Amino acid sequence: MTLRRQLPVLAFLLAVLAAASASAELVISQPWVREAPPTARVLAGYMNISNAGTTAVNVIAVSSPDFAKIELHRTVVEDGVARMEPVGQLEIAAGTNVTLEPGGLHLMLIEPEQALQDGDSVKLVIHRADGMCMTVDAPVQRDTLAGDAHSQHHHHH
């Protein structure tokens, strides 16, 4: 096959790949992990997840080489008492944004490999139901929101 005949085929394949990736495009912004005491076994992580694509995306897990396990949780307040409730997966509808934030949806980063402090950074791997993954670097920051459910210790898990 000559190059002239291959170009339309190549252009078609590139268009199909571009459409497939654009149909479910996640954009992660403002990731961060709350600094905790050096002996803490659980830290909390936050970020904004936007789906700029045309189809819903399911985030089924988050992992990190810096932690033994990561769980997605939601803060639920009942009778004035905050408790953490596991969330199996997170669906981000097309054209929407989901915010993981103190007092709401958040990541529970369990058993850090080492003590982390303000200025450090951790790698978070976002796993999607379609098998795709994306990696983000989340800076560790001091707690600036005293009084929310995560400024207390996580003994209630």
C-alpha positions as CSV (number, residue, x, y, z in Angstrom):
1,M,0.0,0.0,0.0
2,T,1.4,3.4,-0.9
3,L,1.8,6.2,1.6
4,R,-1.0,8.1,-0.2
5,R,-3.4,5.3,0.5
6,Q,-2.2,4.8,4.1
7,L,-2.8,8.5,5.1
8,P,-6.6,8.4,5.1
9,V,-6.5,5.1,7.1
10,L,-4.1,6.7,9.6
11,A,-6.2,9.9,9.8
12,F,-9.3,7.8,10.5
13,L,-7.6,5.8,13.2
14,L,-6.3,9.0,14.9
15,A,-9.8,10.5,14.7
16,V,-11.2,7.3,16.4
17,L,-8.6,7.4,19.1
18,A,-9.1,11.1,19.7
19,A,-12.9,10.6,19.9
20,A,-12.5,7.7,22.4
21,S,-10.2,9.6,24.7
22,A,-12.3,12.8,24.5
23,S,-15.5,11.0,25.3
24,A,-14.4,10.2,28.8
25,E,-11.8,12.8,29.8
26,L,-11.0,13.4,33.5
27,V,-9.2,16.5,34.7
28,I,-7.8,16.4,38.2
29,S,-7.1,19.8,39.8
30,Q,-6.1,21.0,43.3
31,P,-5.0,17.6,44.7
32,W,-3.7,17.8,48.3
33,V,-3.2,15.6,51.3
34,R,-3.7,17.0,54.8
35,E,-0.6,16.9,57.0
36,A,-1.0,14.7,60.1
37,P,1.2,14.0,63.2
38,P,4.2,11.7,62.3
39,T,2.6,8.8,64.1
40,A,-0.8,9.1,62.3
41,R,-1.9,5.9,60.5
42,V,-4.6,7.6,58.4
43,L,-4.4,10.8,56.4
44,A,-7.0,12.5,54.3
45,G,-6.8,13.5,50.6
46,Y,-8.8,15.9,48.5
47,M,-9.1,17.1,44.9
48,N,-11.4,18.3,42.2
49,I,-12.3,15.8,39.5
50,S,-13.9,17.2,36.3
51,N,-15.3,15.1,33.4
52,A,-14.7,17.2,30.3
53,G,-15.9,14.4,28.1
54,T,-19.2,13.3,26.7
55,T,-19.7,10.1,28.7
56,A,-19.8,9.3,32.4
57,V,-16.6,8.0,34.0
58,N,-16.5,5.7,37.0
59,V,-13.6,6.0,39.4
60,I,-13.4,2.5,41.0
61,A,-10.2,2.9,43.1
62,V,-7.3,5.1,44.1
63,S,-3.9,3.7,45.0
64,S,-0.5,5.0,45.9
65,P,3.0,3.6,46.4
66,D,3.1,5.9,49.5
67,F,0.2,4.1,51.4
68,A,-0.8,0.5,52.1
69,K,-4.4,1.2,51.1
70,I,-6.7,4.1,50.0
71,E,-10.4,4.2,50.4
72,L,-13.0,6.7,49.2
73,H,-15.2,7.9,52.0
74,R,-18.1,10.3,52.6
75,T,-18.5,12.3,55.8
76,V,-22.1,11.8,57.2
77,V,-23.3,13.9,60.2
78,E,-26.1,12.3,62.2
79,D,-27.3,13.8,65.5
80,G,-24.3,16.2,65.5
81,V,-21.8,13.3,65.2
82,A,-19.6,13.0,62.1
83,R,-18.8,9.5,60.9
84,M,-17.1,8.2,57.8
85,E,-18.9,6.0,55.3
86,P,-17.1,4.1,52.6
87,V,-18.1,4.8,49.0
88,G,-17.5,1.9,46.5
89,Q,-17.0,3.9,43.4
90,L,-17.5,7.5,42.2
91,E,-19.4,8.2,39.0
92,I,-18.6,11.5,37.4
93,A,-21.2,12.4,34.8
94,A,-20.2,14.0,31.5
95,G,-19.6,17.7,31.9
96,T,-19.7,17.7,35.7
97,N,-17.3,18.2,38.5
98,V,-17.0,16.2,41.8
99,T,-15.1,17.8,44.7
100,L,-13.4,15.7,47.3
101,E,-13.2,18.1,50.3
102,P,-13.1,18.3,54.0
103,G,-16.5,17.4,55.5
104,G,-17.7,15.7,52.3
105,L,-16.3,13.1,49.9
106,H,-12.6,12.5,50.6
107,L,-9.8,9.9,50.3
108,M,-8.7,8.0,53.4
109,L,-5.0,7.3,52.9
110,I,-4.2,4.4,55.2
111,E,-0.8,3.4,56.7
112,P,1.7,5.8,55.1
113,E,5.0,4.2,54.1
114,Q,6.8,7.1,55.9
115,A,5.9,10.2,57.9
116,L,4.8,13.0,55.6
117,Q,4.9,16.7,56.4
118,D,4.0,20.0,54.8
119,G,5.9,20.4,51.5
120,D,6.1,16.6,50.8
121,S,4.3,15.2,47.8
122,V,2.6,11.8,47.3
123,K,1.6,10.0,44.1
124,L,-2.0,9.1,43.7
125,V,-3.2,6.7,40.9
126,I,-6.8,7.2,39.9
127,H,-8.2,3.8,38.5
128,R,-11.2,4.0,36.2
129,A,-13.8,1.3,35.4
130,D,-12.7,1.3,31.8
131,G,-9.2,0.1,32.8
132,M,-7.5,3.5,32.3
133,C,-5.4,5.1,35.1
134,M,-4.0,8.5,35.7
135,T,-1.4,9.6,38.1
136,V,-1.4,12.9,40.0
137,D,1.1,14.4,42.5
138,A,-0.6,15.7,45.6
139,P,1.3,18.1,47.9
140,V,1.1,17.6,51.6
141,Q,-0.3,20.7,53.3
142,R,-0.9,21.9,56.8
143,D,-4.5,21.8,58.0
144,T,-6.0,25.2,57.4
145,L,-9.6,24.3,58.1
146,A,-9.8,23.7,61.8
147,G,-13.1,22.4,63.1
148,D,-14.2,20.1,60.3
149,A,-14.6,16.3,60.8
150,H,-11.0,15.6,59.7
151,S,-9.3,17.9,62.2
152,Q,-10.1,15.3,64.8
153,H,-8.4,11.9,64.9
154,H,-9.7,9.0,62.9
155,H,-10.4,6.7,65.7
156,H,-14.1,6.5,64.7
157,H,-13.4,4.4,61.6
